[in-house]
Amino acid sequence: MPKVALNKSSLTKERDKLKLYRRVLPSLELKRQQLMGQRAKSRLQVEQARANLKSFYEGLAEQLPMLADEEIEVSGLVKISKIELGEDNVVGVKLPVLKKLETEVAEYSFLGKPQWVDVLVDRLHRAAELRLEIQVSEERARRMEVAVRKITQRVNLFEKIMIPDARRNIKRIQIFLGDADRTAVVRSKIAKAKRLRARETLGEGELA
């Protein structure tokens, strides 16, 4: 940490710094609170997305119980062909948004597959969408975690380092300047006393 000059100019600079830090800190703290609120929302979104997928699979098992038959091959029917993501700006943090999902359906024989496979194809598209929504919500939550951590570090920097340092510097400079003023007063008194004694001695010499 650079040394602080112990003079009036430095005292003014440190006081200006302290005023600036005190003015900035409340806005940083407000932003931190806002980000923490958004972080809580993003965590809930992750939980909701996971719950949606679980509920979907449970409903799918009830709707198409025949999927439990391992002899029926349905893997590879649907694959993701295109993902389009957008972006939200939430309290200054850029967050991904799922805008569009396109899937491709593999060719299959209408005679070789049971009729319910058509329904399954539609459900597989929805399953892919739900899984992607989980990934997007997890990424949103991750970015919010990073943002909260960064703003918290900045708040702590102001609260625990910059403001206390400025206060200590101001106090140190004030003590130094106060001591210097008292020393100057004492020196002035000593010099004045010497002059008086010198005049008195000179006066006695003239009388003699």
Sequence and secondary structure as in RCSB ss.txt:
>XXXX:A:sequence
MPKVALNKSSLTKERDKLKLYRRVLPSLELKRQQLMGQRAKSRLQVEQARANLKSFYEGLAEQLPMLADEEIEVS
GLVKISKIELGEDNVVGVKLPVLKKLETEVAEYSFLGKPQWVDVLVDRLHRAAELRLEIQVSEERARRMEVAVRK
ITQRVNLFEKIMIPDARRNIKRIQIFLGDADRTAVVRSKIAKAKRLRARETLGEGELA
>XXXX:A:secstr
      SHHHHHHHHHHHHHHHHHHHHHHHHHHHHHHHHHHHHHHHHHHHHHHHHHHHHHHHH GGGG TTS  T
TSEEEEEEEEEEEEETTEEEEEEEEEEEEE    TTTS TTHHHHHHHHHHHHHHHHHHHHHHHHHHHHHHHHHH
HHHHHHIIIIIIHHHHHHHHHHHHHHHHHHHHHHHHHHHHHHHHHHHHHHHHHHHHH 
